[in-house]
Amino acid sequence: MRMKTFLQGCLFVALAMFAISCGCPKQVLYFQDTVDGSVDTIATDPSIRIQPYDKIYILVQTRDPQLTAMFNLSYPGNNSQMMQLQMSGGNAGGRRNNQQMQYAAPYTVEADGTIKFPFIGKLKIAGMTRPEVIDFVTNELVSRDLVKDPTVFVEYANLKVDFLGSGGGGPVYIDRDQFSILDAISQRGDLKITARRDNIKVIRQEGNLKKTYTLDLRNQRELLKSPVYYLRQNDIVYVEPRPVEQNQATVNGQALSSIGFWTSVPSLIFSLLTMLKVW
C-alpha cells in the first residue's frame, strides 16, 4: 500500500513537471491581449529631449563653403578616422546626413544645459527635441545676421539605453526621435526565449531620484500606456530570466532543462502506470 502511494506521488510530480513545460509558450508570446482595432498610447510626450552631458552633432550648411566652415566644429586636421570612431559607438547607420558629418565633432551639453556655438556663444538647448534644436539654431543664425539661408542638421552622438540581464548586456544606441522599448529589443535581435516578458524593469533618473517601472510585453494595452514605453537616454533596462534559466546555474537545473530529461518523461509515466497496475 505504501509502495502504491509512493508511486502515485511520483506520477503526480512527473505529470506536474510535464504540464509546466508545456505551458512555457504562454510566458514568451508578446501581445496576448491583441485584438483587431486601435489601441490608445500614452498621453505624455514621447520625444527624446536633450539632457546635460549629451553629445550631439550640429552641422550648418550655406551657399558659401568658407562661411559654412566657420560654424562647424571639426577635429584637428579634419581627421576622419577620429570621427569614424565616434560613429561606430553611436549608431552611424541612423544618421540622416551621414556623409556630410564625416569630419564633424560633437558638441557636449554642459551641466547648465548649454553648448558653446561658434560666433554666438552659449546656447541653452537642454530640454529641447532634435527638431526644436534645429529651429533654435537656425533662428539664432538668421536673427543675428550671421547667415541668411542656413540649413541646419542635428543628430545624436552618444544617446543610449543600457540592457542588463537575460536581454543580453550592453548599450543600445538611440537613432530616432521617438524610441520605444520595442525598438530597443528589436535592435538587440529580440529577447532570449528564457527571458521573462512580464517583468521587465526600466530604471530611470528623474530629478534626484531613480524610479523603477515594470513592463509586461504580453499585455499590449498596458504596455502602450506605460510612461516608459518610450525610452529616454540613460535608461537602464533589466530583463529578468525565467526560472528555467536561473536553474541552469545549478547541476540539477541543467539536468531538468536538458532535452534528454524531458524525452524520458513519457517513458517514466508509462513505467509508473504499469507498476501501479501490478501493485
GUTITOR-45950 format. One record per residue (C-alpha): residue in one letter; x, y negated, z. Coordinates in steps of 0.25 Angstrom, whole numbers, plus 5000, padded with zeros to 4 digits. Layout:
BEGIN
aXYZ...
// end
This chain:
BEGIN
m500050005000r501149915003m501849944991k500649914983t500449774990f501949744987l501849784972q500549694971g501349574977c502449594967l501449604956f500749474961v502149404961a502449454947l501149404941a501249274948m502649244943f502249284929a501049194929i501949074934s502849104922c501649104912g501148964918c502448894914p501948834901k500948744910q502148684916v502948644903l501748594894y501648444892f500348364892q499448474897d498248384898t498348334884v497048314876d496748244863g496548094865s497347984870v498047974884d498247834891t499647804894i500147714906a499847574906t501247524911d502247464901p502947584895s504047504888i505547504893r505947374899i507447334900q508047344914p509347294921y510547374917d509847424904k510747414891i510047364878y510547334864i510147194859l510447174844v510147034837q510147024822t510146904814r510446864799d511746814803p512746924807q513646834815l512546774823t512046914825a513346964831m513346854841f512046904848n512447054848l513347124859s514347214853y515447304859p516847244857g517347274843n515947324839n516347464844s515247544838q515847664846m515447604859m514047574854q513947714850l514247764864q513147674869m512147724859s512447874862g512047844876g510747774873n509947844862a510447774850g509547844841g508347764847r508947624843r508147544833n509347474828n510447574830q511447534819q511347384821m511647414836q512847494834y513847384838a512947324849a513247324864p512147344874y511647234884t511647274898v510447214906e510947154919a510347174933d509547044931g508947094918t509747004909i510747024897k511746934892f511446894878p512446824869f512246674868i510946684876g511446734890k510546814899l509246864894k508346934904i507747064897a507547154909g506047194909m505947184894t505647284884r506447304872p505547224862e505447114873v506947104873i506947094858d505946984858f506646914870v508046914864t507446864850n506746754857e507946704864l508846704852v507746624844s507346524855r508846494857d509046464842l510146574842v509546654831k508346624822d507946764817p508546874826t508147014826v508447084840f508547234843v508547284857e508847434860y509047514873a510447554876n510447644889l509047654893k508847794898v508047894907d508748004915f508248144915l508448244927g508048384930s507448484920g507248384909g508848384907g509748284914g510148154906p509748024901v508647994890y508847864883i507647774881d507547744866r506147674865d505347564872q504347664878f505047794883s504147894889i504548024897l504148104885d505148024877a506248054887i505848204887s505848214872q507248154871r507748264880g507048364872d505948404881l505948454895k506448594899i505448704899t505748714914a505448574917r504248524925r503348444917d502448404928n503448344938i504448244930k504948134939v505247994934i506147914943r506047764940q506747644946e505647534949g506247414956n507047464968l506247594969k506447724961k505047794959t504747934955y503647974945t503148104941l502648144927d501848264923l502148294908r500948394908n499948284911q499948184899r498948094905e499648074918l501048064911l500647954902k500047874913s501347884922p502147754924v503447834920y502847904907y503647794900l505147794906r506047684909q507547674908n508247734920d507047824924i507447964929v506648084925y506748214933v506148334927e505948444938p506148584934r505148694935p505348804946v505848894935e507048804932q507248784947n507248934949q508348954939a509348894948t509249024956v509549164953n508149214955g507549094948q508349134935a507849274936l506449234937s506649134925s507249244916i506549304904g506949444909f506149424922w504849374916t504949484905s505049584917v503749534924p502749614915s503549744918l503549714933i502049684933f501749814925s502649894935l501949834947l500549874941t501050014939m501550034953l500249974959k499450084952v500350184957w500350134971
// end
